[in-house]
């Protein structure tokens, strides 16, 4: 399922054999714990202060250059407008500049005070077993209103059905994590969180419950997308840190994304 927060989570499809379609987005998170109607990207909601209209769904994004942020394309699909909340709590307007639905990435214009850009890892050649951190806003309205950090590893160097544009990761993710940064243990971007395998559907088909099978768009794919749009993200190499320190790096640059209808 894709990771913006709709009330229902889609599943990996096509079992058996292995699914040939990508998992549904980690979906758009509705503004509260009420489940969305089937097929809808979020739950009905009251008007949101500071925005226009109603919040249809939510996800995560992060600043990649002054005035530019990245998220998943499925987070901003069918939105009449997009709003972001930064680490300082400011509610800010945003505008979609470009979307690549094959990669499931979108470039968003944000005010230059939205946050400092995160650096991408210069060497994007990750290995299985490398530690990674996710940072984002899962299950908005149900869990903490603040960001959530999870840790895990690179499990495989390809995604569902051998998708070479994605990693499989063990870090837990939920609807609403869509579009958030996947960071290495130096606090550099190595991917964009995008989807998870639907454990319930897989269990129905195989009789076994998969654990921690989640996916992220590779950082190399995100860099190609951004450079094609004229954005030159900062590249860096750094020393390993603790997960808490990585979260401190990500915090001022990570945005709560709201899809308004």
KAZI-V197444 format. One line per field, one symbol per residue. ss: DSSP state (a for helix, b for strand, c for the rest). Layout:
ss->???
This chain:
ss->cbccccccccccccccccccccccbcccccccccccccccccccccbccccccbbbbbbbbbbbbccbbbbcaaaaccccbbbbbcccccbbbbbbbbbbccccbbbbbbcccccccccbbcccccccccbbbbbbcccccccccccbbbbbbbbbcccaaacccbbbbcccccccccccbbbbccccbbbbbbbbccaaaaaaaacccccccbbbbbaaaaaaaaaaccccccbbccccccaaaaaaaaaccbbbbbbbc
